[in-house]
Amino acid sequence: MLNPKFAALYPELSAGLWLSAWQATVRRAERVWREAGAEAVIFDRLLPDEHFDFRGGRPRDPDWHFIPERLSDPTLAELGNAER
């Protein structure tokens, strides 16, 4: 859910309404791609934690394997989990 105080930054999303992260990301990525190009989509997180509330999703059990999805994501070594 987009925090209403950041609504002006995300005109493609409705603030205060729950939407799946997948749907919100696709909408955001389409606008960023149109306005700033393909490279802009890979540099920063499209849905920053500071601007959104997240709930649900798949729980991360002890066997969860971290795979960085963005260039800005830390690697396993940076997280201190290189032995996993």
CYANA upper distance limits for C-alpha pairs under 8 A (distance plus 0.5 A):
  1 MET  CA     15 ALA  CA      7.21
  1 MET  CA     16 GLY  CA      6.29
  1 MET  CA     17 LEU  CA      6.07
  1 MET  CA     18 TRP  CA      5.15
  1 MET  CA     19 LEU  CA      6.70
  1 MET  CA     52 PHE  CA      5.91
  1 MET  CA     53 ASP  CA      5.58
  1 MET  CA     54 PHE  CA      7.03
  2 LEU  CA      6 PHE  CA      7.65
  2 LEU  CA      7 ALA  CA      7.41
  2 LEU  CA     13 LEU  CA      7.96
  2 LEU  CA     14 SER  CA      7.60
  2 LEU  CA     15 ALA  CA      5.22
  2 LEU  CA     16 GLY  CA      6.20
  2 LEU  CA     17 LEU  CA      7.58
  2 LEU  CA     18 TRP  CA      8.30
  2 LEU  CA     51 HIS  CA      6.65
  2 LEU  CA     52 PHE  CA      5.08
  2 LEU  CA     53 ASP  CA      7.05
  3 ASN  CA      7 ALA  CA      7.28
  3 ASN  CA     15 ALA  CA      6.41
  3 ASN  CA     16 GLY  CA      6.55
  3 ASN  CA     51 HIS  CA      6.13
  3 ASN  CA     52 PHE  CA      6.01
  3 ASN  CA     53 ASP  CA      7.56
  4 PRO  CA     15 ALA  CA      5.40
  4 PRO  CA     16 GLY  CA      6.34
  6 PHE  CA     10 TYR  CA      7.72
  6 PHE  CA     15 ALA  CA      8.45
  6 PHE  CA     51 HIS  CA      6.68
  7 ALA  CA     11 PRO  CA      7.11
  7 ALA  CA     13 LEU  CA      8.13
  7 ALA  CA     14 SER  CA      7.88
  7 ALA  CA     15 ALA  CA      6.13
 10 TYR  CA     28 ARG  CA      7.87
 12 GLU  CA     27 ARG  CA      6.91
 12 GLU  CA     28 ARG  CA      7.23
 12 GLU  CA     31 ARG  CA      8.04
 13 LEU  CA     24 ALA  CA      7.42
 13 LEU  CA     27 ARG  CA      7.97
 13 LEU  CA     28 ARG  CA      8.31
 19 LEU  CA     23 GLN  CA      7.17
 19 LEU  CA     24 ALA  CA      6.96
 20 SER  CA     24 ALA  CA      6.80
 21 ALA  CA     25 THR  CA      6.41
 21 ALA  CA     54 PHE  CA      8.28
 22 TRP  CA     26 VAL  CA      6.72
 23 GLN  CA     27 ARG  CA      6.79
 24 ALA  CA     28 ARG  CA      6.59
 24 ALA  CA     47 LEU  CA      8.39
 25 THR  CA     29 ALA  CA      6.36
 25 THR  CA     46 LEU  CA      6.86
 25 THR  CA     47 LEU  CA      7.22
 26 VAL  CA     30 GLU  CA      6.61
 27 ARG  CA     31 ARG  CA      7.05
 28 ARG  CA     32 VAL  CA      6.68
 28 ARG  CA     46 LEU  CA      7.11
 29 ALA  CA     33 TRP  CA      6.37
 29 ALA  CA     41 VAL  CA      6.57
 29 ALA  CA     46 LEU  CA      7.41
 30 GLU  CA     34 ARG  CA      6.72
 31 ARG  CA     35 GLU  CA      6.59
 32 VAL  CA     36 ALA  CA      6.07
 32 VAL  CA     37 GLY  CA      7.31
 32 VAL  CA     38 ALA  CA      8.37
 32 VAL  CA     40 ALA  CA      7.19
 32 VAL  CA     41 VAL  CA      6.85
 33 TRP  CA     37 GLY  CA      4.92
 33 TRP  CA     38 ALA  CA      5.53
 33 TRP  CA     39 GLU  CA      8.31
 33 TRP  CA     40 ALA  CA      7.22
 33 TRP  CA     41 VAL  CA      6.76
 36 ALA  CA     40 ALA  CA      6.37
 37 GLY  CA     41 VAL  CA      7.92
 38 ALA  CA     42 ILE  CA      7.97
 39 GLU  CA     43 PHE  CA      7.32
 40 ALA  CA     44 ASP  CA      7.84
 41 VAL  CA     46 LEU  CA      7.75
 42 ILE  CA     70 ARG  CA      6.85
 42 ILE  CA     71 LEU  CA      7.18
 43 PHE  CA     70 ARG  CA      7.69
 43 PHE  CA     71 LEU  CA      6.71
 43 PHE  CA     72 SER  CA      7.26
 44 ASP  CA     70 ARG  CA      7.95
 44 ASP  CA     71 LEU  CA      8.25
 44 ASP  CA     72 SER  CA      7.11
 45 ARG  CA     70 ARG  CA      7.65
 45 ARG  CA     72 SER  CA      8.14
 47 LEU  CA     51 HIS  CA      7.55
 47 LEU  CA     52 PHE  CA      7.15
 48 PRO  CA     52 PHE  CA      6.91
 49 ASP  CA     53 ASP  CA      7.34
 49 ASP  CA     54 PHE  CA      8.49
 60 ARG  CA     64 TRP  CA      6.00
 66 PHE  CA     76 LEU  CA      7.75
 68 PRO  CA     73 ASP  CA      5.94
 68 PRO  CA     74 PRO  CA      7.38
 68 PRO  CA     75 THR  CA      7.04
 69 GLU  CA     73 ASP  CA      7.18
 74 PRO  CA     78 GLU  CA      6.15
 74 PRO  CA     79 LEU  CA      6.90
 75 THR  CA     79 LEU  CA      6.80
 76 LEU  CA     80 GLY  CA      6.73
 76 LEU  CA     81 ASN  CA      5.63
 76 LEU  CA     82 ALA  CA      5.72
 77 ALA  CA     81 ASN  CA      6.24
 77 ALA  CA     82 ALA  CA      5.10
